[in-house]
Amino acid sequence: MTRPQQVPHIAVIGGGVSGLTAAYELRRLLGRAARITVLEQSRRLGGKLSTAQLGGGAFDVGAEAFLVRRPEVLDLLGDLGAMSEMVHPTTAGPTVRAGGRTVPMPVGGTVQGVPGSVEALHGVLSEQALATVAEEPAAPPLRLGGGDVSLGRMLRARFGDELTDRLVDPMLGGVYAGDADRLGLRATMPALARAIDEGDGSVLHAAATLLPPALPSGAVRQPVFGTLRGGLIRLIDRLAEAAGATVRLGLPVHALTRGDVGWRLAFGAVPSPELLEVDAVLLAVPPPAARRLLAVTAPAAATAYSAIDVASTVVVSLALPPSVPLPDASGVLIARGERHDDGTDFTAKAFTFSSRKWGHLGADRDPSAPLLVRGSIGRFGEIETMQRDDDELIGAVRADLAELTGARAEPVDTLVTRWGGALPQYGVGHIDLVRRIRAEVAGLAGLEVTGAAFDGIGLAACVGGARRAAAALAAELTSTTILRDPVRG
């Protein structure tokens, strides 16, 4: 017997880009009548998207860009009527500090630092390391056998330590705030894993198959990244408006349990929490929060979530006098273990010369406007660094910048933004953990999960995953035989 169609009420837990994208997609699929409530424990929406005022203008102090070679964010911007707000980077290229020198980062010939050609590595690696890379195809074929391996350890075994330490680890440290030796191949570089599985067992040959074709003479390669004029918070603002949801801020959800006909949430003050009964829940929170909320109703999923480590980072933003001679580069990655000339360790793992990287923050602005720089601090396990106070971190980042560029001028504005537990670590076996979470959640009616821990930590991956999770939940809710049933039919 089927029940009459009811107007569903859905709770989205988490007000970051994943949660708000899901809320928007639910609204789009279920119509204006659906009730959607977004619960966010902090006092603002956006999660890792945060735009602050620095040096008199809007400046992203969280995620600063998205891939434009993937369609997810572009499609979303099109749906929201925001394509005109997108801007691309300048032609300034990245650099890397490795082996005591700052050199151009290979922009072609590698896949996230994994070489598809030896020529791409000249200037970054020593002659001995280059010879080791060139000899890799002659090594015994690499056979993964369908399993996962440590990316860093695999590369060390095939190419020696220098490639990983000088190139791959700095790149992945910027993306995941992690250690290449702790990251899994299949989750961080799935295309490379497939190419190895399907190839002759050479990592060099496998990476070569993934390189884009050479450009015809005179052609200009299309941009890889984009951002929004006015900051990525503009995406959050548009999503929140289009979703038309009831938004509750500053209210952490303490418990998620089965209700009489759907789900019951307890949130707010612990002594006397508010209770909310809903038909369905979409969970878009980091692994530690998801583990706590699913401990009772989905213990296997909670256990899998608990196996996903998270890393904390700090962004130190500087507005410098316009006369400061910043390099003509988009930024610099700093290899682990690099030191100042006096032997002092670098504190930062990377700098973005934002006024060089983005025209709307540099060349297109008033020439008297400050130069904007981001210093990124923090890798997985660096707890002591994260505990230093703001003034100490600003001083350390300024010293690093002076060592790298000679820029010693007093900033006209500074800002320290801490991201505690912000970046999930895609370790060895991460894909299996994701499968276990999704398998258990699939057995619970009216529950879906999404977020940066699943299909990638980039903006495009988060948007795509959120839309798919919302579509699955909407399809379930529009089935009159399933709405409000305690288990999936």
N, C-alpha and C positions, 0 to 999 in steps of 0.2 A: 504493500500500500504506500502510495506516495503522499508526502505532506504538501500543503499549499506553499507556494513560494513566499518567503519572508524577506524582509529587508535586513541584510546581514550587518553585523557590527564587528569590525576587525580592529585589533590593537596591533600597532607596529611599535615594537620595543627597540629604540635606538633612533636618534635623530640626525645621524650622519648622512653622507651621500647615498649609502645603500638603503637606509631606512626611508629617506624621503623619496628616492627613486621608486621604491616599492609602493609607497603611499600614492604617488602620482599614478603609477601603472594600475593600481587597484581602482583608483577613481576613474581612470580612462576606461577600464574594462567593465566595471560594475555600475557606473553611472552616478548621477548626482544624489540619488536616494540613499546609497550606501553610507553607513556611519563608519568613519575612520578616525581612530584616536592614535596620535603619535605621543609616546612617552619617552622623554629624554632626561637622563639623570643630571646632566649639567644645566647651566642656565642659559645656554644658547644652542641653536641648531648649527649643524655643519660638520661635527666630528673633526676629522683631520683636515677639513677645508676651513681655513680661518684667514680672514683678510683684516689687517690692522692698519692704523695710520702711522706712517714712518716718514719723517722728513717732509711732512706736509701733503702726502698723497697716500693712496691705497696701495698696500703691499701685502702679498701672500706670505704668511709665516708658517703655513703648513704645506700641504701639497701645492705645487706651483704650476703644474702643467699636466697635459694628458696626451696620449698617443693619438695622432690623427691618421695613422695608417690602419687603425682599427675603426670600425664604423659605429661603435656603441655610443660614444659621447656625441659624435657628429649627428647621429640620428636623433638623439635626445634634444640637442640644441635646435635641430630643425623642428621637432614637434613643439618646442617651447617658443619658437619664433626668435631665437637668440643667436642665430648664425652670424649676424652682422657684428656681434660683440667679440668674435673670435679674432685673435691676432697670433702671428707666428714669430719664432725667434729670428734674430738677425743672422748674418752669415758667420759671426764670430764662432770659433771652434773651441772645444774643450781641451784641457791639458791635464797632465798627470805628474805628480811629484814622486819620482821613484829613483832609487839608486843615487840620491843626493842631487838630482837634477830635475828641473821642470821642463817637460818636453810635450809636444803636441800629442794628444790622444789619437790613436788610429781610428779614423772615422769610416774607413772601408777595409774590407779584408778580414774582419773579425765578427763573430756573433757574441755580443756582450763580453768581448775580450778573448773568446776562444778563437784561435786563428783558423782561417780558411786558406791563408797564404802566408808564407814566411816574409815576403816583402813588406807586408803591413806592419811588421814588428820592428823594423829597423829604426833606430833612434830610441827605442824603449828598452830593448833587451841587449845584453852583452853578446859579443860574437859567439862565445861558447854556448849561451842559451839559444841563440838563433840556430846553431848547428844541431842542437838537441831537437828543436822543433822540426827542422828539415828532415831528420832521421826517423821521426815518429811513424810514418807509414810502413817502415821496414820492421817495426816491432811486431811481436806476435799479435794477431788480430784480437781486438777487444770484443768479448761476447757478454752482453748483459743478461741474456737468458730471461728477459721479461722482468727482472728484478730491478731494484733501485740501488744506487750507490752514492757515496759522498762525491759531490761535484769537484771540490778542491782536491781530494785525495786521488780521484781518477786523473785529474789533470797533472798532478805532481808525478804520478806514476808514468804518464805518457810523455810529459814535456819537461819535467824537472820543476824545481821550486820557483824559479825566477818569474816565469809567466804568470803563475797564480799570484805570487806576492806583489808583483809590480803592476798587473793589469786587471786580472779577473777579480781578485779580492777587493781592490778599491772600487770597481764598478758595482759589484754586488753589495758592498758595504754601503754604498749610496742608496741602493734600491731597498734593501732589506734591513739595513743596520745589523747585518749578520756577518758570520765568518764563512768563507767559501767551503772550508773543511766540514762545517756542520750542515750545510745546505744540501738538499737532495737534487740529483740531476733531473729526475722526471718531473718534479714540480716546478723547478726554476727554469729549466730549458727543455720543455717537452719536445719541441721540434728537433733539437739536437739529439735527444734520446732516440726518437723515431728514425732519424737519419743513420745513427749508429746501428740500430737494429736491422735496418734495411740495406746497409752498405757492406764494405769489405773489412770492417773492424778498425779502420783508421779514423781517429777523431778529426785529424786535419782534413781528410777527404770528406767526412760527413759535414763538417762546418762549411766547406767550400760549396756544397750543394745548396746551402741556405742563403748564400750571399746574393744580393740583388744583381741583376745584369749590369754590365758596364754601360754608362750613359753615352749616347752618340756625341760626337764632337759639338761643343757649343751648348749642349742641353744642360738644364739646371735641375738638380735633383729636388723632388718635392719635399716640403718640410716634414719632419718626423713628429714634432710636438706642436701643441697649441695651448693657449690660455685665453682668458677673457679680460678685456679691457675693464678696469675697475676691480679686478680680482675674482677668483673662483667662487667667492661668496655670492656672486651674482647668480651662479647656477643654483645654489641653495635657495636663494630668495625666490627665484622663478619656480622651482619645484614646490616649495611650500605654498606659494600662491595657487599654483595649478592643482595641487592635491586637494585643497579645500578641506583639510583635516582639522580636527580639534587637537591643538598642540598643548601638551602639559610639560613644562620645563622644571628643572630642579627637583625631579621626583624619581629617585631610583626605584626600580621594581625589585621587591625583595623575594617574592614567591610567585610561582606559576604552577597552578594545579588544575585538575579537572573540576569543572563546575557542574551544576545540575544538568545543564544542557550543552555546555561548551567548555570554555576555559575561564578560570578565575585568576585575576591578578591582584596582588597586594603591593601597594606602592606608597611612597611618601614616608612620613615619620614612623619609625619602627614601633614605638609603644602603642600607637593608635593609627595603623595604616588605613588608607582608603582601599576599598575593594571595588573591582570592576569585573562584571560578567560580560563576556564577549563570545561570539560564535567562532572566531578564528584568531590566531596569533601569527604574526610574522616577526621572527627574531633576527635582529640585525645589530648585534653587539659583539664586542671582542670575545675571544675564547674564555678568559677567566669569568666574565659575567655570564656567558652562555652555560658554562659548566655548572655554576651555582643554580641557575634557573631550571636546568633540566635534570638535576640530581635525583629528583623523586620520580618524575614522569617518564624520563628517558635516560636511565642510568648508563646504558652502554654508550649513548651519544655523549653524555657528560664525561665519561672516562676518556673517550677519544679526544674531546675538547681539552681535557687536562694535559694531554700529551703534546699539545701545541704550545711551544714556548713563545714568549713575546719579548720584544726589545723596546727600550725607552730611548728617546733622543731629545736633543735640545737644539733649537734654532736661535742663533744669536744674530740679530739683524742690526746693521750699521748704516747710518746715513752720513756720508763723508762730504767734506767740502768739494765743490765741483772742480777745483784745481788739482785734486789728487791724481797722480798718473797711474791709473789702473791699467793692467795689461789689456791688449786688444784680444781678449779671449772670453768665452762664455763662463769660464770658471776653471777650477783645478781640483782634481781628486788627489788625495794624499794616501800613499801606500802605508800600511801598518808598519811601524818600526822606524819611519823616517824621523830625522832629528834636525834641529837647528844647527848652525855651524858651531855653537858652543856646547853641543851635546844635549840640549834640552829637548824633550819629546814634544812633538806637535800634539796639541789638544784636539784641534779640529780634524775631521776626516775628509772634509770637502769645503770649498767655497764656491758660491755662485756669484759672479759679477753681474748682478741683475741689470744694471744700467748698460752693460755691454751686450747682454744676452737678449734683452727685450727692448725694441725700439720705443715702445710707449712709456718705458721707464728710464729711457736714456736719450737717444738722439732726437726723438720726437718731442721731448720736453723743453721747457725753458732752459737755456744754457746755464742760468744761475741756479738751477735746481740741484739739490744734493745728489751725489752718486750713491746708489743703493747696493749693498752687499749682504749676502747671507752666509754665515758660517754654520756648518752642521757638525754637531758633536754627538758621540754616543754610538757604540756598537754593543751587540748582545754581551751581557755579563760585565760591562763597565759600570759597576754600581758606584764606585768612589767618585768617578767623574761626574755622575749625575747628582751627587750630593753636594757639590760645590755651590756656593751662593752666586747670585747673579753678577755681582761686581767682579768676583774672581773669574767667572767664565768670560765676561766681556774683556777683562784684561788679558786672559790667555789667548782669546781669539784675535785680539788686536796684535799681540806679539807674533802670532802665527802669520797674520796677514803682512806684517812688516817684514818678516823673514822671507816670505814668498815674493812680495812685490815692492818692498821698500816704502810702502805707504804707512807713515807714522802720524799723520794728522789726527788731531782730536775730533771724534765724531760730533756732529751737530745733533744727533738723535740716536738712541739705542733702544733695543727691545729684546728681551729674553723670553722665549716661548718654550715651555716644557711639554713634552709629549710622553707621558708615562704609559708604558705598555701598549704603545700605539701600533707597533709593527709585528704581525705574526711571523714566526720563523718557519719557512718551508723546509723542514728537515728531511732526512732520509726516511722514506715511507710515508710522507705527508699525504700523498694521494690515497693511500689505504685508509688513513684516518678520516679523510673527507668522505670516502665511500661508507665507512662505518657509521658516521654521523647521519648521512643522508638515508642510509638503509633503515635505521631505527626510526627516524623522523617520518619516513614514508608510511610507517604503520600506525601513525597517530593522526586522526582526523582533525582538520582545521589547524595544522601547524606546519610552517615552513621556516627554513633558516637560510640566511644569506650573509654576506659580508666579505671582508678582505682576507679571511682565512681560507676561502674556498677556491676560487678560480684565478687568483692573482691579486696583488695588492695595489695595482695601478687603478686609476680612475675608470678607464674603459672596462676593465674586468669587473669592477664593483658594480658599475651601472648595468652591464649585461647580466650579471648574476642576479641582481635585484629584480630586474624585469622578468627574468625567467621564473624566479620564485613567486613573484606576485601573480604571474599568469597561471601558474599551477594552482595557487590558492583560489584565484578567481574562478577557475574551471571547476574546482571542487564545490565552491559555494553556490554556483549556479546550477548544480545538479540537485534537483529537488529530493532525490532519494538519499542524498548524503548529508545535506544541511542539518546540522545539530546532532547527527549520529555520533556516538562516542568512539567508534572505531571505523576505519575506512572499510567500505564494502568491498 
